[in-house]
Structure formats: C-alpha cells, structure tokens
C-alpha cells in the first residue's frame, strides 16, 4: 500500500449535513479571539456527529455496550476491507438485487471489514442541491442481505458513503418531522425540537424508524458518510478509522484514511 486517500467528508457551514432531524445541529463556529486583536485565532465549534463522517458503535442502541472511549482504538486501525460497489439511484431505496450482486462479487476469502460505496455524494460547497433527506438508502430486504453477509463473512466493521443506512425517519420522524415545512422544524436546541423529542418521539418510535441500522449495529461498528471512495479504486483496501474519544456515547465524528491493497 503506497497511496493514501482521505475518505472523510469535509465539514462546512454550507453543508446540509446534520440539519435534518430534531436531535441534529448544523456545523457552526463562533469567534472567541482573533489574530489581529488577541494574537491567536480561537473559536467555539458547535455541531452534531451527523454533520461529518461518523462512527457508530452498538452503544447507540444498547447502553450496556462500551462507549467509543472504551473501545480499543487498535480495533479500527489497519483493517483490511473488501469494497462492494453498488450503482445507486439518485434517491430512494437501493434495489436488494443490486446489493446482492455487489456482495456476490466479493472475494471468496473475506476481509475483516466491508466498504459499501454507492457513488452518492452531496455537493453543497459547489452550489449543487444537497439531498441528504432523499439520499439513497437500504430497504428492509437489502438490510437483511447485508446482515447475512456480515454474519457469514465475520465482519465487525462496515463503512459506507450513505449518510444514513436506512431511509431518514422512514416512518415516524419522516411523517411527523420531515413531513412539515422546514420553518416549522428548526434544529436543536429549538423549542420545536425539544418538544418533539420530549412528547412525540419515544424509544419505541425511534427503534421502529431505525431498526435496519440497529440490526447492523448488533453485528458491526458502522461508519456513515464517507466521501471520495471512487478515488480509492481497487477491490480491497486497508482502512484506518480514528474517532473522537468521547465517553458515554456510541456515535462521534471520525477521520477515515485508506489505501488500496493492490497498489
């Protein structure tokens, strides 16, 4: 491996990432000190994990599981990953048959991690219309195929360029939150977001919405929101994931760097 590629989505205040749901918050900065007046540029960052490439562990749905701070960082370093390529639609569910073909094309001898790339990337910095809300996703049948592949191949780390594994808020949050005009659903910590989470979105509704993601997390840690996977090339890569070392959480922004094995 001689060539390294960053697979980390750049964080920008112009990105729509991290602005969909009531528990999310867009990336913003606030100046604290300036170079001209204070001799240093210091600033406060405010963001949710969804504003960037992020690592999710089983702790997201199971408080008995270790937090990201308590997982050995070596688990995410120098991992050999197979690259499954799916030609995804611009939006909507990826057909299960397409995912099945991509998984069937993987080498018989499995790597210990899996990268699922669909070629989807938003273009907020270039003025394109970002479509995180309508990005491609995996339906129930496709997630079932994916879980079977993770079990059969003994994979405990999966990475993808999808911003969300399953359809954003496919049932409850999709209807109640994303289904209303944007000015009725300002991001956290707005009173609207706080009221929705306190009175309308309990554990049973959340698990119903995000069951496909939870099913994958029962088998593997999951990295969402990769960028630039096409630059990697090849069918197998060595992947390194470095997440924020945050206590008591199961999701945090991360940096992903990889290189093709067949260079």
C-alpha positions as CSV (number, residue, x, y, z in Angstrom):
1,X,0.0,0.0,0.0
2,X,1.7,3.2,-1.2
3,X,-1.1,5.6,-1.7
4,X,-3.4,7.0,1.0
5,X,-6.8,8.6,0.4
6,X,-8.9,10.5,2.9
7,X,-12.4,9.2,2.9
8,X,-13.6,11.8,5.3
9,X,-16.4,14.3,4.4
10,X,-15.2,17.9,4.7
11,X,-17.1,19.8,7.4
12,X,-18.6,23.1,6.2
13,X,-21.2,25.6,7.5
14,X,-22.7,25.5,4.0
15,X,-23.3,21.7,4.1
16,X,-26.9,20.5,4.8
17,X,-25.4,17.6,6.7
18,X,-26.6,17.5,10.3
19,X,-29.7,19.6,9.7
20,X,-32.5,17.1,9.2
21,X,-33.6,15.8,12.5
22,X,-34.6,17.4,15.8
23,X,-31.6,15.8,17.5
24,X,-29.1,17.2,14.9
25,X,-27.4,20.5,14.8
26,X,-25.5,22.1,11.9
27,X,-21.9,22.9,12.0
28,X,-21.3,26.5,13.2
29,X,-18.3,28.4,14.6
30,X,-18.2,31.4,16.9
31,X,-15.1,33.6,17.3
32,X,-13.6,33.7,20.7
33,X,-10.3,35.6,20.0
34,X,-8.8,36.9,16.8
35,X,-5.3,37.0,15.5
36,X,-5.4,40.8,15.0
37,X,-6.7,41.7,18.5
38,X,-5.6,38.7,20.7
39,X,-2.7,37.3,18.8
40,X,-4.4,34.0,18.1
41,X,-7.5,32.7,16.3
42,X,-9.7,30.9,18.8
43,X,-13.2,29.8,18.2
44,X,-16.0,27.6,19.5
45,X,-17.4,24.8,17.4
46,X,-21.0,23.6,17.6
47,X,-22.1,20.6,15.6
48,X,-23.8,17.2,15.8
49,X,-22.0,14.0,14.7
50,X,-24.2,13.8,11.6
51,X,-22.5,16.9,10.3
52,X,-19.5,14.8,9.4
53,X,-18.3,11.3,8.6
54,X,-19.1,9.5,11.8
55,X,-18.5,6.2,13.7
56,X,-21.4,4.4,15.3
57,X,-21.0,1.5,17.8
58,X,-23.6,-0.8,19.3
59,X,-23.7,1.6,22.3
60,X,-26.1,3.7,20.1
61,X,-28.9,1.3,20.9
62,X,-27.6,-0.7,23.8
63,X,-26.3,1.2,27.0
64,X,-24.7,-2.0,28.2
65,X,-22.2,-1.8,25.3
66,X,-18.9,0.1,25.7
67,X,-18.7,3.8,24.7
68,X,-16.4,4.8,21.9
69,X,-13.9,6.0,24.6
70,X,-13.8,2.4,26.0
71,X,-13.2,0.6,22.7
72,X,-9.6,-0.2,22.0
73,X,-8.6,2.2,19.2
74,X,-6.5,-0.6,17.6
75,X,-9.8,-2.3,16.6
76,X,-10.1,0.4,13.9
77,X,-6.6,0.6,12.6
78,X,-5.0,-1.2,9.6
79,X,-8.2,-3.1,8.8
80,X,-8.4,-4.9,5.5
81,X,-11.7,-4.2,3.8
82,X,-13.4,-5.5,0.8
83,X,-15.0,-2.8,-1.4
84,X,-18.6,-3.6,-2.6
85,X,-19.7,-1.2,-5.3
86,X,-23.4,-0.6,-6.0
87,X,-24.8,1.7,-8.7
88,X,-27.4,3.5,-6.5
89,X,-30.3,5.6,-7.7
90,X,-30.2,9.3,-7.2
91,X,-32.6,8.9,-4.3
92,X,-34.8,6.2,-2.8
93,X,-34.1,2.6,-1.9
94,X,-31.2,0.7,-3.5
95,X,-32.8,-2.5,-5.0
96,X,-32.0,-5.5,-3.0
97,X,-30.9,-7.3,-6.2
98,X,-28.2,-4.8,-6.9
99,X,-26.8,-5.2,-3.4
100,X,-27.0,-9.0,-3.7
101,X,-24.9,-8.7,-7.0
102,X,-22.3,-6.5,-5.3
103,X,-22.0,-8.8,-2.3
104,X,-21.7,-11.9,-4.6
105,X,-18.8,-10.2,-6.4
106,X,-16.7,-10.0,-3.3
107,X,-13.7,-12.3,-2.9
108,X,-14.4,-15.8,-1.5
109,X,-11.8,-15.2,1.2
110,X,-13.3,-12.4,3.2
111,X,-11.6,-9.4,4.6
112,X,-12.4,-8.3,8.2
113,X,-14.2,-5.1,7.1
114,X,-16.5,-4.0,4.4
115,X,-16.8,-0.8,2.4
116,X,-20.2,-0.3,0.6
117,X,-19.9,2.5,-1.9
118,X,-22.8,3.8,-3.9
119,X,-21.1,6.8,-5.6
120,X,-23.5,9.2,-3.9
121,X,-22.1,12.5,-2.6
122,X,-23.8,15.8,-2.0
123,X,-22.3,19.0,-3.5
124,X,-23.1,21.8,-1.0
125,X,-19.8,23.6,-1.5
126,X,-20.2,23.8,-5.3
127,X,-23.7,25.2,-5.2
128,X,-25.4,21.9,-6.0
129,X,-28.6,20.9,-4.3
130,X,-27.6,18.6,-1.4
131,X,-30.2,15.9,-0.9
132,X,-29.4,14.3,2.5
133,X,-33.1,13.9,3.1
134,X,-33.6,11.9,-0.2
135,X,-30.2,10.2,-0.4
136,X,-30.1,6.6,-1.4
137,X,-30.7,4.1,1.3
138,X,-31.2,0.4,2.0
139,X,-34.7,-1.1,2.4
140,X,-35.7,-3.9,4.7
141,X,-34.8,-6.7,2.2
142,X,-31.4,-5.2,1.4
143,X,-30.5,-4.7,5.1
144,X,-31.4,-8.4,5.6
145,X,-29.0,-9.4,2.9
146,X,-26.3,-7.1,4.4
147,X,-26.7,-8.6,7.8
148,X,-26.5,-12.1,6.4
149,X,-23.2,-11.1,4.6
150,X,-21.8,-9.6,7.8
151,X,-22.6,-12.8,9.7
152,X,-21.3,-15.2,7.0
153,X,-18.1,-13.2,6.5
154,X,-17.4,-12.5,10.1
155,X,-17.2,-8.7,9.6
156,X,-17.4,-6.4,12.6
157,X,-16.6,-3.1,10.8
158,X,-18.7,-1.7,7.9
159,X,-18.2,1.6,6.2
160,X,-20.4,3.4,3.6
161,X,-20.8,6.7,1.8
162,X,-24.6,6.7,2.6
163,X,-25.4,9.5,5.1
164,X,-28.0,7.3,6.7
165,X,-28.1,3.5,6.3
166,X,-31.9,3.3,6.0
167,X,-34.4,5.9,4.8
168,X,-34.2,9.0,7.1
169,X,-37.1,8.7,9.5
170,X,-38.9,6.3,7.2
171,X,-41.9,6.1,9.4
172,X,-42.5,8.3,12.4
173,X,-39.9,11.0,12.1
174,X,-40.3,11.1,8.4
175,X,-44.0,11.8,8.7
176,X,-44.1,14.0,11.8
177,X,-40.8,16.0,11.5
178,X,-39.5,15.9,7.9
179,X,-43.1,15.9,6.6
180,X,-43.7,19.6,7.6
181,X,-42.2,22.8,6.1
182,X,-38.6,23.5,7.1
183,X,-39.5,26.6,9.1
184,X,-41.6,24.5,11.5
185,X,-38.7,22.3,12.3
186,X,-35.6,24.4,13.3
187,X,-32.7,22.2,14.5
188,X,-31.7,21.6,18.1
189,X,-31.9,23.4,20.6
190,X,-35.0,25.0,19.3
191,X,-38.2,24.7,21.4
192,X,-39.8,22.8,18.5
193,X,-37.1,20.2,18.5
194,X,-37.1,19.9,22.3
195,X,-40.9,19.5,22.4
196,X,-40.9,16.9,19.6
197,X,-38.3,14.8,21.3
198,X,-39.9,15.1,24.8
199,X,-43.5,14.4,23.8
200,X,-43.7,12.8,20.4
201,X,-40.6,10.6,19.8
202,X,-40.1,8.0,22.5
203,X,-37.9,4.9,22.4
204,X,-40.4,2.7,20.6
205,X,-40.9,5.1,17.8
206,X,-37.1,5.6,17.4
207,X,-36.4,1.9,17.3
208,X,-39.2,1.4,14.7
209,X,-37.6,4.1,12.5
210,X,-34.1,3.0,12.8
211,X,-34.4,-0.8,13.1
212,X,-32.3,-1.5,10.0
213,X,-29.4,0.5,11.4
214,X,-29.8,-1.1,14.8
215,X,-29.8,-4.6,13.2
216,X,-26.4,-3.8,11.6
217,X,-25.0,-2.4,14.8
218,X,-25.8,-5.7,16.5
219,X,-23.1,-7.2,14.3
220,X,-20.6,-4.5,13.5
221,X,-19.5,-0.9,14.1
222,X,-20.7,1.3,11.3
223,X,-19.1,4.3,9.6
224,X,-21.5,6.6,7.7
225,X,-20.9,9.5,5.4
226,X,-17.7,8.5,3.6
227,X,-16.5,10.8,0.8
228,X,-14.3,10.3,-2.2
229,X,-14.4,6.5,-2.2
230,X,-14.0,6.4,-6.0
231,X,-10.5,7.8,-5.6
232,X,-9.6,4.7,-3.7
233,X,-10.0,2.3,-6.6
234,X,-9.4,-1.4,-6.4
235,X,-11.4,-4.1,-4.7
236,X,-9.6,-4.3,-1.4
237,X,-8.2,-1.6,0.9
238,X,-6.6,-1.1,4.2
239,X,-8.7,1.2,6.3
240,X,-7.9,3.3,9.4
241,X,-10.7,5.0,11.4
242,X,-9.9,7.5,14.2
243,X,-13.0,8.6,16.2
244,X,-13.3,11.3,18.8
245,X,-12.5,9.7,22.2
246,X,-15.8,10.7,23.8
247,X,-17.0,9.0,27.0
248,X,-20.6,7.6,27.4
249,X,-21.6,7.9,23.7
250,X,-21.9,5.4,20.8
251,X,-21.6,7.9,18.0
252,X,-19.0,10.5,17.2
253,X,-17.3,12.2,14.2
254,X,-14.3,10.3,12.8
255,X,-11.5,10.6,10.3
256,X,-11.1,7.8,7.8
257,X,-7.9,7.2,5.7
258,X,-7.5,4.2,3.4
259,X,-5.2,2.9,0.8
260,X,-5.7,0.2,-1.9
261,X,-4.1,-3.2,-1.2
262,X,-3.3,-3.8,-4.9
263,X,-1.2,-0.7,-5.4
